[in-house]
Amino acid sequence: MSRAYSITAEAIAAERARVDDDLDRVDIASVIALDELELPELKPRDVKIRVLVVSAEHNIAHAALADTVNITDMRGGRIFPGNSAVGEVVEVGSEVTRFKVGDIVLTHCNGEPDAYGYPLRIWAYDQPDSVGWYGEEAVVGDWQLVHAPLDCGLSLWEIGALPLRAPTAYHLWRRAEGIFRVKVPQESLATLNVLAFGGGVSELFLMLAKHRGHNAFFCSGSPERREALEAQDIVGIDQKQFNRFAGRDDVKAFGKEVKRLTGGTGMHVVCDLLRGPVFDAGIAAAAREGVNVSAGWQLGTMVQYNSAGASTKQLTLDHTHYETLRGIEAATSLYGSVFKPTIHREIYAFEDLPRAIVEMQANQQTGIPIIRVAKEMPAAVHDLIPAS
């Protein structure tokens, strides 16, 4: 048996009954609970890992709130979440050749692939029978692991922030850039204006855009996160200056500021949520022939927009899910050289994981939240742990 966090349909129902279905009052920490997980026996292609570090992910909040779909109920009443982790290999199956005991590895959330390698569902969320990595140990298929790039120049906490976010940002960027180039070739416009809103995936998206030689702009309400990206020559825009786009006047003011920052052009590529208050702001900021790209489903699953206006402006909206296995490997190769994530100042203890999710949902963190699972770390990562 191993300690692992679970979410149950019973806990969700009890908490929603307590707050009369007012999602703003739901105590997520009362829904995510430490549980015991019986690990399966290793199959020939399986690997057993000791989990070292995980990061808080937004779909855990969705599962706990059941705000879009009640995924826990759909999965039979209980899920063990956790989409990405850094782990140490402690046992390998008889047919495993890529990994050996003692290797430091990354997990990723890729699930069952379609004909072109893209996941139909996400591991530890809506993939049937899948178990995630918010636990002390796990058994995974060897295809779910990538060697951790320990010599990339990042700390262990920074590496732990990336296994889910880096492939998502990589996938968003290559789709956004590819769609834009269908409309406007490199020889017509070499340097693009690129805008992203808010969180960890957006930060990485802009780092990749900047690496490719484009102008990058980060719109966030967090001064710490803006400062971190400004150190990488990414222009910061204070989202709070525009009242988080609560009304039409706020959106218009933001659009005016974007035009000022870009010499009247606007943003050729925008990364946002494709819903909620930043959606209208992203549309207002878009240049002609622009591409608005998004991942995730925070704040809802439906999108409404003026399709005639988008058509006239040659604006393309694109929604992504997650990367292929090859894309995950490619994204991992960019750790440290391109992807340098902003980490929240507190490294949470394993027992504080529910609080980390609550504070993430409340936008109280100064960077990506990291949870230290293992108290004793292997020698291979000792030099990657910053002095406290």
C-alpha positions, 0 to 999 in steps of 0.5 A: 500500500502507498499513501496517495491523494484521492477525490471521491464523488461522495466528498464532492457531493457532501461539500457541494451540499454544505455550500448549496452548490455555490462553487465560490464557497467550496473548500477544495481542501476538504475534497482532496484527501490522503488515501491508501492505494494498492499498487498493481504488480509489475507487468513486463513493460512497467516501471515502479517509481518513488515520487520525489516532486509534483506540481499543482495542476488546474484540472485537479481543482476541476475534478474537486469542484466538478465545475465542468463535468463530474469526472470522479462520478464518471470514473466510478466514484473515486480517482487518484489524480496527479498529471506529472511528477519527478520520480526515482526508478526503484523497480523495472519489468522484465522487458523494460530496456530504456530505464534502470533502477536509480534513474530519475524520470519524468511522468507525463499525462498522455493517455490513449492515442489516436491514429496520429499520436494525440491523446484521446483522454488524459491520464489520471483524469478521464482515461479509464482505469488510470491512476495519477502521481499525487502519491508516494509511489506509483507503477507506470508503463515505460511509455509514460516516462522520460529521462529527467534532464538533470544537467539542464541547469534548472533546480529540482523544483523547476524541473518538477514544474514542467512535465505537464506544462512544457509539452502543453506550451510546446504544442500550443506554440507549434500549432499557433505558429503553423496556423499563422504561417498558413496565412502569412509566410515568413518572408512577408512578416518575420517577427510576430507580436505574441501575447499570453495571459496568466499562468505557467503554460503561458510563461513557457509559451512566451519563452518559446516565442522569444527564443524564436525571435518574436516580440513577447508580452505577458499579461498577469496580475502578479507583479512577481511573475511579470518581473520574472519574465521581464528579466527574460526581455518579455514585456509585462502588462498588469492585468489588474490595471484593466480590472481583470476585464470585468466590463467592455470599457476595460476590454477597450482600454486593454485593446488600446494599450496593446495597440500602443505597445505594438505600434498600432498592429496588435497581437499576431498570436494570443494564448488564452483560455478561450473563455472567461473574461480574458477571451474578449480581451484576447480577441480585442488585442488580435491583429488581422490574420491573428491566431488565438490558441488555447488549452484547457477548459478553465471557467467552462466548456462552451465558447461564444464569439462573433464569428462574422467579425472573426471572419472579416478580421481573418482571425483563427481560433484553435483549441488544443488538448495535449502533445504526442509522445514525440512532442513531449520528448522535444519539449523536454529537450528545451528545459533550461535553455528555453523553459525557465519556469517561475516557482512559487516561493513556498515549496509545499510539504506532501501533507500540504498538497490540498492547501497548494491546490486551494491557493492556486485556485485563488491566484495567491501564488507567485509562481508554479506551486511545487510539492515535495513528496519525498522527505529523503532525496536520492543522491542524484538530485542533491545538488539540484535542491536549493538551499532553504 
